[in-house]
Amino acid sequence: MHTLSAALLIDLAAVTTFAVMRLSHFPSVCSFLLILLCLLTQPVQAQGLAGAKNLDRGLLTHFGYGPFSSAGDLADRFGNGWSLDGGATWLPANSNLEFGFRVQYGFGTQVKEDVLAQLRTQEGFIIGNQREPADIQLRQRQLFIGPSLGYTFRIGNNQRAGFHLKTSAGYFFHRIRFQKDPVQNVPQLAPELAVGYDRLTGGFALHQFVGFQQLALDRRLNFYLGGELMAGFTKALRNFDYVTGAPPVADGRMDLILGLKAGLIIPFYFGEGREIYYK
């Protein structure tokens, strides 16, 4: 058991280090997560008569936040950003296997494709309906939703604390969002026309989380922390692209996201809530 725990910790450190290397533009966040990870994954010492109230069946709701880096075909369109995730999973009694669903929403300000270039003047401005330069900003938006299956490999005395793997399969899409001028409108970006510029893309995707998860013995401090990888097998969803003046390329894409994620878990247990003591 000690050999397995050591191997899992090595794998966790390797995955997290790789994600940190990809997210070098977030030094403060990465430093905090690495320090916290090292502290949380230290071998757990024997706790004597420690009451365990976390082995009943339960519904786990979770909410997380962290930075991500774009890779693959997605890196040609977007840069780094941040993501929020949430979901719910069912955990049977005395089991570390959980199943449920997860949702992840990504956003950021780094957009590499200027789809509005043909609307700009020689000075780079977009003129609004008041015949003044309009403040139009390009933003990235992403959404993933799908069922998930996870398992926690126990480390230490707490059966439900340790190396955590979770795989999700679902649908992923992304688009360019136009943050419009609050004072004046740009007729070319009216809702019925903006769809020709936003390059909406979507398709089947796989999401993998590798990290540390704890459901506390006393049910109080419940969290997860680790790295994530998402691979989207996507294609353009719009029928026409105003930038090229033609339908979008029908070729498939490989959109990749590498990130770090830390979050809180709110468990709702169903059972007698008896204290189980370890010797």
PLY file of the C-alpha trace (Angstrom):
ply
format ascii 1.0
element vertex 279
property float x
property float y
property float z
element edge 278
property int vertex1
property int vertex2
end_header
0.00 0.00 0.00
2.84 2.39 0.81
4.46 1.59 -2.55
1.20 2.35 -4.39
0.75 5.63 -2.51
4.29 6.72 -3.32
3.80 5.91 -7.01
0.54 7.85 -7.15
2.12 10.87 -5.49
4.95 10.81 -8.04
2.41 10.70 -10.89
0.44 13.56 -9.34
3.58 15.70 -8.98
4.58 14.99 -12.59
1.18 15.95 -14.03
0.93 19.10 -11.94
4.47 20.19 -12.82
3.69 19.81 -16.53
0.53 21.91 -16.16
2.49 24.58 -14.27
5.05 24.75 -17.07
2.24 25.42 -19.54
0.79 28.09 -17.22
3.96 30.07 -16.59
2.05 33.33 -17.20
0.27 32.81 -13.85
3.30 32.70 -11.46
1.48 33.68 -8.27
-1.33 31.17 -8.79
1.05 28.37 -9.73
3.28 28.99 -6.70
0.31 28.92 -4.35
-1.10 25.71 -5.84
2.25 23.91 -5.76
2.89 24.82 -2.12
-0.62 23.76 -1.13
-0.28 20.51 -3.08
2.98 19.61 -1.30
1.42 20.27 2.09
-1.73 18.29 1.40
-0.02 15.22 -0.04
2.40 14.64 2.82
2.00 11.15 4.30
-0.84 11.13 6.82
0.25 10.01 10.25
-1.78 7.60 12.39
-4.61 9.47 14.05
-5.43 6.99 16.82
-9.09 7.13 17.75
-10.12 9.53 14.97
-13.86 9.49 14.35
-14.76 8.96 10.68
-18.19 10.22 9.64
-17.58 10.39 5.91
-18.28 6.81 4.74
-22.04 7.06 4.18
-23.47 7.33 0.69
-23.60 10.92 -0.40
-24.29 13.53 -3.02
-21.22 15.71 -3.64
-21.53 19.16 -5.18
-18.33 20.92 -6.17
-17.19 24.33 -7.39
-13.67 25.09 -8.66
-11.57 27.80 -10.26
-8.19 27.97 -11.97
-6.07 29.09 -14.94
-5.72 27.28 -18.25
-3.54 27.36 -21.35
-4.74 26.68 -24.91
-2.96 24.10 -27.06
-3.46 22.27 -30.35
-5.68 24.05 -32.87
-7.22 26.11 -30.08
-3.88 27.89 -29.52
-4.16 29.44 -33.00
-7.33 31.22 -31.92
-7.03 31.82 -28.16
-4.37 32.27 -25.50
-4.51 31.69 -21.75
-7.59 32.19 -19.62
-9.50 31.16 -16.51
-12.22 28.60 -15.92
-14.96 27.87 -13.44
-16.24 24.35 -12.94
-19.08 22.78 -11.04
-21.16 19.66 -10.87
-22.58 16.90 -8.73
-21.56 13.28 -8.15
-23.06 10.31 -6.33
-20.85 8.38 -3.91
-22.09 4.94 -2.71
-21.57 3.92 0.93
-18.05 2.72 1.83
-16.92 3.30 -1.76
-14.42 5.60 -3.42
-16.05 5.32 -6.85
-18.19 8.31 -7.81
-20.27 9.15 -10.88
-22.17 12.25 -11.90
-21.77 15.22 -14.25
-19.58 18.31 -14.56
-19.80 21.70 -16.25
-16.83 23.93 -17.05
-17.02 27.52 -18.25
-13.88 29.16 -19.64
-13.22 32.79 -20.41
-10.32 35.09 -21.25
-9.16 38.22 -23.03
-6.51 36.73 -25.34
-7.97 36.38 -28.86
-5.41 35.90 -31.66
-7.74 36.02 -34.67
-8.97 39.53 -35.45
-12.23 38.60 -37.14
-13.26 42.28 -37.27
-10.23 43.45 -39.27
-12.32 44.22 -42.36
-14.55 46.53 -40.30
-11.64 48.64 -39.06
-10.37 51.91 -40.52
-6.74 52.34 -41.51
-6.13 53.59 -37.98
-7.61 50.40 -36.52
-10.93 51.82 -35.31
-14.45 50.45 -35.74
-16.94 53.26 -36.33
-20.27 53.14 -34.50
-23.68 54.60 -35.31
-22.65 57.93 -33.76
-19.81 58.16 -36.28
-17.26 57.87 -33.50
-14.75 55.07 -32.79
-16.56 52.30 -30.89
-14.92 50.37 -28.08
-15.30 46.75 -29.22
-13.29 44.10 -27.38
-12.80 40.48 -28.42
-13.15 37.82 -25.72
-12.99 34.03 -25.63
-15.79 31.88 -24.25
-15.87 28.11 -23.73
-18.30 25.58 -22.30
-18.00 21.87 -21.52
-20.75 19.66 -20.10
-20.95 15.91 -19.70
-21.14 12.88 -17.38
-18.15 11.97 -15.21
-16.66 8.95 -13.47
-14.04 9.27 -10.73
-12.11 7.26 -8.17
-9.98 8.18 -5.15
-6.94 6.06 -4.32
-6.63 6.19 -0.57
-3.54 7.75 1.02
-3.30 7.46 4.81
-6.02 6.64 7.35
-8.81 8.57 5.67
-10.41 6.20 3.15
-11.80 9.11 1.15
-8.68 11.23 0.86
-5.95 10.67 -1.68
-4.94 10.58 -5.31
-8.04 11.33 -7.41
-8.74 10.52 -11.05
-11.87 11.74 -12.82
-12.79 11.31 -16.48
-15.63 13.14 -18.21
-16.99 12.72 -21.72
-19.30 15.30 -23.20
-19.76 18.27 -25.49
-17.37 21.22 -25.78
-17.82 24.43 -27.69
-16.05 27.77 -27.94
-16.62 31.06 -29.70
-15.39 34.65 -29.95
-17.53 37.02 -27.92
-17.84 40.71 -28.80
-17.87 43.02 -25.80
-19.72 45.97 -27.22
-19.46 49.70 -26.65
-21.91 50.71 -23.87
-22.62 54.09 -25.52
-23.09 53.38 -29.21
-23.96 50.48 -31.48
-22.11 48.98 -34.42
-24.74 47.92 -37.00
-22.43 45.26 -38.48
-22.42 43.49 -35.08
-26.17 43.27 -34.60
-27.15 39.85 -33.16
-28.30 38.48 -36.51
-24.99 39.48 -38.12
-22.53 38.77 -35.30
-22.96 35.01 -35.80
-21.03 35.40 -39.05
-17.98 36.57 -37.12
-17.96 34.58 -33.85
-16.57 31.32 -35.31
-18.66 29.08 -33.09
-16.98 25.67 -32.90
-18.00 22.52 -31.06
-17.89 18.76 -30.79
-17.26 15.70 -28.62
-14.62 16.13 -25.91
-12.84 14.18 -23.17
-11.81 15.80 -19.88
-9.31 14.28 -17.45
-8.59 15.52 -13.92
-5.60 14.23 -11.95
-5.05 15.50 -8.43
-5.71 15.23 -4.72
-9.18 15.08 -3.19
-10.24 14.99 0.43
-13.56 14.28 2.08
-12.75 15.08 5.71
-13.30 12.56 8.49
-15.40 15.14 10.33
-17.10 16.31 7.07
-15.78 19.86 7.42
-12.85 20.48 5.04
-13.63 18.95 1.65
-11.69 20.01 -1.44
-9.82 18.98 -4.60
-6.63 20.28 -6.21
-4.74 19.21 -9.32
-4.21 19.41 -13.06
-6.61 18.90 -15.94
-6.47 18.13 -19.64
-9.32 18.45 -22.11
-9.26 17.29 -25.74
-12.03 18.46 -28.04
-12.72 16.82 -31.40
-14.51 19.80 -32.88
-15.56 21.46 -36.12
-17.03 24.80 -37.22
-20.76 25.08 -36.50
-21.65 28.17 -38.55
-22.81 27.91 -42.16
-21.00 31.03 -43.34
-17.95 33.06 -42.32
-18.11 36.78 -43.14
-14.33 37.15 -42.80
-13.55 34.73 -45.63
-16.77 35.29 -47.53
-17.34 31.56 -47.73
-18.50 28.60 -45.62
-15.97 27.69 -42.90
-13.48 24.91 -43.48
-15.14 21.57 -42.80
-11.98 19.86 -41.53
-11.99 18.54 -37.98
-10.01 20.22 -35.23
-8.10 19.06 -32.18
-8.65 21.67 -29.45
-6.63 21.12 -26.26
-6.78 22.78 -22.85
-4.24 22.32 -20.04
-5.05 23.78 -16.65
-4.84 23.80 -12.89
-7.92 23.62 -10.72
-8.69 24.02 -7.02
-12.17 23.74 -5.59
-14.43 23.10 -2.65
-16.79 20.15 -2.20
-20.09 20.41 -0.36
-21.22 16.88 0.60
-24.74 15.81 1.52
-24.54 12.44 3.28
-27.42 10.00 3.63
-27.13 7.52 6.47
-26.78 7.16 10.20
-23.63 9.25 10.40
-22.02 6.84 12.87
-18.44 7.39 13.97
-16.11 4.64 12.81
-12.86 4.39 14.78
-9.52 3.28 13.41
-7.16 1.29 15.62
0 1
1 2
2 3
3 4
4 5
5 6
6 7
7 8
8 9
9 10
10 11
11 12
12 13
13 14
14 15
15 16
16 17
17 18
18 19
19 20
20 21
21 22
22 23
23 24
24 25
25 26
26 27
27 28
28 29
29 30
30 31
31 32
32 33
33 34
34 35
35 36
36 37
37 38
38 39
39 40
40 41
41 42
42 43
43 44
44 45
45 46
46 47
47 48
48 49
49 50
50 51
51 52
52 53
53 54
54 55
55 56
56 57
57 58
58 59
59 60
60 61
61 62
62 63
63 64
64 65
65 66
66 67
67 68
68 69
69 70
70 71
71 72
72 73
73 74
74 75
75 76
76 77
77 78
78 79
79 80
80 81
81 82
82 83
83 84
84 85
85 86
86 87
87 88
88 89
89 90
90 91
91 92
92 93
93 94
94 95
95 96
96 97
97 98
98 99
99 100
100 101
101 102
102 103
103 104
104 105
105 106
106 107
107 108
108 109
109 110
110 111
111 112
112 113
113 114
114 115
115 116
116 117
117 118
118 119
119 120
120 121
121 122
122 123
123 124
124 125
125 126
126 127
127 128
128 129
129 130
130 131
131 132
132 133
133 134
134 135
135 136
136 137
137 138
138 139
139 140
140 141
141 142
142 143
143 144
144 145
145 146
146 147
147 148
148 149
149 150
150 151
151 152
152 153
153 154
154 155
155 156
156 157
157 158
158 159
159 160
160 161
161 162
162 163
163 164
164 165
165 166
166 167
167 168
168 169
169 170
170 171
171 172
172 173
173 174
174 175
175 176
176 177
177 178
178 179
179 180
180 181
181 182
182 183
183 184
184 185
185 186
186 187
187 188
188 189
189 190
190 191
191 192
192 193
193 194
194 195
195 196
196 197
197 198
198 199
199 200
200 201
201 202
202 203
203 204
204 205
205 206
206 207
207 208
208 209
209 210
210 211
211 212
212 213
213 214
214 215
215 216
216 217
217 218
218 219
219 220
220 221
221 222
222 223
223 224
224 225
225 226
226 227
227 228
228 229
229 230
230 231
231 232
232 233
233 234
234 235
235 236
236 237
237 238
238 239
239 240
240 241
241 242
242 243
243 244
244 245
245 246
246 247
247 248
248 249
249 250
250 251
251 252
252 253
253 254
254 255
255 256
256 257
257 258
258 259
259 260
260 261
261 262
262 263
263 264
264 265
265 266
266 267
267 268
268 269
269 270
270 271
271 272
272 273
273 274
274 275
275 276
276 277
277 278
